[in-house]
């Protein structure tokens, strides 16, 4: 009798992935599809067949199933692949189920405030002081901040590097087709030819610095520019990227 084989046929892991989030502000299906098609045509290597989360959280009312399905099909026809709806209300969950799509929750925090915390209970009354004061314990040290992540080797095409809760420093190059993501700022001491996404969890103070700029895409807190949007005068130069009143700015480093 053959021994039982308990080894799994497939190993499932949950990892950090780069997925675009499409926030719907005006439910005009034709316009949305046209805008997405233009993005794909401008940057096919970046947006062609890209996974997209559709977020209806900016609308006053969740669309009906037929309208949402027309949007999903239109986006597919424009060249991207809608893979889920962003987390929302119960109506949103029901819509996702009707469309046969999952719901992803992590994107909502970048757009909406969290629910207010419940009121704290009133503090307990302190006991009467003892005749002899007891020695007070030393105050607990402040919680140390997460150190930045350092990458010494080059980040090659197809690789993705994520610095959670901290800055990211790359001492070598970021190759074309590679992606570096950080919740803080990103420093690249070589050539930046792939994608750099700083402030991934909404930190608008994050910045991107690189010694030689050829990036396919740069983004801070969801605001992005692709290479075609960037002046020729900055290509190959040392560059910094930052947000100013919601506008992505780029300038050469003196």
C-alpha positions in Angstrom: 0.0 0.0 0.0 1.4 3.4 -1.0 2.2 5.8 1.8 -0.1 8.8 2.1 1.4 12.0 0.6 0.5 14.9 2.8 2.5 17.5 0.9 0.4 20.3 -0.5 0.1 20.6 -4.3 0.1 24.4 -4.0 1.6 26.8 -1.5 -0.3 30.0 -0.9 1.4 33.1 0.4 0.1 36.6 0.8 2.6 39.2 -0.4 3.0 42.9 -1.3 1.9 43.4 -4.9 1.7 46.5 -7.0 -1.9 47.0 -8.1 -3.3 50.2 -9.5 -6.3 51.7 -7.7 -8.9 53.4 -9.9 -11.0 55.8 -7.8 -14.3 56.6 -9.6 -15.2 60.2 -9.1 -17.7 60.6 -11.9 -19.6 57.5 -13.1 -19.3 58.3 -16.8 -18.5 54.9 -18.3 -17.5 56.2 -21.7 -15.2 58.9 -20.3 -13.6 56.4 -17.8 -12.9 53.9 -20.5 -11.5 56.6 -22.8 -9.2 57.9 -20.1 -7.9 54.4 -19.3 -7.3 53.6 -23.0 -5.2 56.8 -23.3 -3.1 55.8 -20.3 -2.5 52.4 -21.8 -1.5 53.9 -25.1 0.8 56.4 -23.5 2.6 53.8 -21.3 1.8 50.3 -22.6 4.6 48.7 -20.6 3.3 50.1 -17.4 -0.5 49.9 -17.8 -1.0 47.3 -20.5 -2.8 44.3 -18.9 -2.2 45.9 -15.5 -4.2 44.7 -12.5 -6.7 47.4 -11.4 -8.9 47.8 -8.3 -12.1 49.6 -9.0 -13.0 51.9 -6.1 -16.6 53.3 -5.9 -16.0 54.9 -2.5 -16.0 58.4 -4.0 -19.6 58.2 -5.3 -22.7 59.2 -3.3 -24.4 56.0 -4.5 -23.1 52.6 -5.5 -23.8 51.9 -9.2 -26.3 49.2 -10.3 -25.0 45.9 -11.5 -25.5 46.6 -15.2 -23.6 49.9 -15.1 -20.8 48.4 -13.0 -20.5 45.4 -15.4 -20.4 47.8 -18.4 -17.5 49.7 -16.7 -15.6 46.5 -15.9 -16.0 45.2 -19.5 -15.0 48.7 -20.9 -11.9 48.8 -18.8 -10.9 45.3 -20.1 -11.5 46.5 -23.6 -9.2 49.5 -22.8 -6.4 47.2 -22.0 -6.3 46.7 -18.2 -7.6 43.9 -16.0 -10.0 44.8 -13.2 -9.4 42.2 -10.5 -11.5 43.4 -7.5 -13.5 46.2 -6.0 -12.1 48.3 -3.2 -13.6 47.9 0.3 -16.8 49.8 0.9 -20.3 49.4 2.2 -22.6 46.4 2.3 -24.0 47.5 -1.0 -20.5 47.5 -2.4 -19.9 44.0 -1.1 -23.2 42.8 -2.7 -22.1 44.5 -6.0 -18.8 42.7 -5.9 -20.5 39.4 -5.3 -22.9 40.0 -8.3 -19.9 40.8 -10.5 -18.0 37.8 -9.4 -15.1 39.9 -8.0 -13.4 39.9 -4.6 -13.1 42.9 -2.3 -9.8 44.3 -1.2 -9.7 46.4 1.9 -6.2 47.9 2.1 -6.9 50.7 -0.4 -9.6 52.5 1.6 -7.2 53.9 4.2 -5.5 56.0 1.6 -8.8 57.9 0.8 -11.0 58.0 3.9 -10.5 58.7 7.5 -10.8 55.8 9.8 -13.9 55.6 12.0 -13.6 57.7 15.2 -12.2 55.8 18.1 -14.7 55.0 20.9 -14.6 57.3 23.8 -12.1 56.2 26.4 -13.6 55.1 29.8 -13.1 57.6 32.6 -9.8 57.0 34.5 -10.0 55.1 37.7 -9.7 57.1 40.9 -6.3 57.0 42.3 -5.9 55.4 45.7 -5.0 57.7 48.6 -1.3 58.2 48.9 0.5 55.9 51.3 2.2 57.4 54.3 5.6 56.8 52.7 5.9 57.6 49.0 7.0 54.6 47.0 9.9 55.2 44.5 8.5 55.8 41.0 9.6 53.5 38.3 11.8 54.9 35.5 9.8 56.0 32.5 9.6 53.5 29.7 11.9 54.5 26.8 10.3 55.8 23.6 9.4 53.1 21.1 12.2 53.2 18.5 11.3 54.1 15.0 11.7 51.4 12.3 15.1 51.6 10.7 15.3 52.2 7.0 15.7 49.2 4.7 18.9 49.1 2.7 19.3 47.2 -0.5 22.9 46.7 -1.6 22.4 44.6 -4.7 20.8 45.9 -7.9 17.0 45.5 -8.2 16.6 43.6 -11.4 13.8 43.5 -14.0 10.7 41.7 -12.6 11.8 42.1 -9.0 9.7 44.1 -6.4 11.2 45.5 -3.2 9.0 46.9 -0.4 10.1 48.8 2.7 7.2 48.6 5.1 6.9 51.5 7.6 10.3 53.0 6.8 12.5 54.6 4.1 14.2 52.6 1.4 17.8 53.1 0.3 19.1 51.3 -2.8 22.9 51.5 -3.1 22.9 50.2 -6.7 20.5 50.5 -9.7 16.8 49.8 -10.1 16.5 48.1 -13.5 13.9 48.6 -16.1 10.8 46.5 -15.2 11.8 46.5 -11.5 9.7 48.1 -8.8 10.7 49.7 -5.5 8.0 50.6 -3.0 8.3 52.4 0.4 6.0 53.7 3.0 8.6 56.5 3.5 11.1 58.0 1.1 13.2 56.3 -1.5 16.9 57.0 -2.1 18.5 55.4 -5.2 22.3 55.9 -5.4 22.5 54.5 -8.9 20.3 54.6 -12.0 16.5 54.5 -11.5 15.1 52.9 -14.6 12.1 51.0 -13.2 9.2 52.2 -11.0 9.6 54.0 -7.6 6.5 54.4 -5.4 7.1 56.4 -2.1 4.6 57.1 0.6 2.8 53.9 -0.3 0.4 54.2 2.7 -0.5 57.9 2.0 2.6 59.7 3.4 2.5 63.0 1.4 5.8 64.1 3.0 7.7 61.3 1.4 10.2 62.0 -1.4 12.2 60.2 -4.1 15.9 60.9 -4.7 18.0 59.3 -7.4 21.4 59.9 -8.9 20.4 59.1 -12.5 16.8 59.5 -13.6 15.3 57.2 -16.3 12.2 56.1 -14.3 9.3 54.4 -16.0 7.1 55.8 -13.3 7.4 57.7 -10.0 4.7 58.1 -7.5 4.2 59.6 -4.1 1.0 58.8 -2.0 -0.7 57.7 -5.2 0.1 60.7 -7.3 2.2 59.6 -10.3 4.0 60.5 -13.5 5.2 58.3 -16.3 8.4 58.8 -18.3 6.5 60.5 -21.1 5.3 63.2 -18.7 8.8 64.1 -17.6 10.9 66.8 -19.3 13.8 65.6 -21.4 16.0 68.0 -19.5 15.7 65.8 -16.3 16.5 62.5 -17.9 19.8 61.1 -16.9 20.2 63.7 -14.1 20.2 63.6 -10.4 16.6 64.3 -9.5 14.3 64.7 -6.5 10.5 64.1 -6.6 8.0 65.5 -4.0 4.4 66.5 -3.6 3.3 70.2 -3.4 -0.4 70.8 -2.7 -1.3 67.5 -4.4 0.9 68.1 -7.4 3.8 65.9 -8.2 7.0 68.0 -8.7 10.4 67.0 -10.1 13.6 69.0 -10.1 17.3 68.4 -10.7 19.5 68.1 -7.6 22.1 70.8 -7.5 
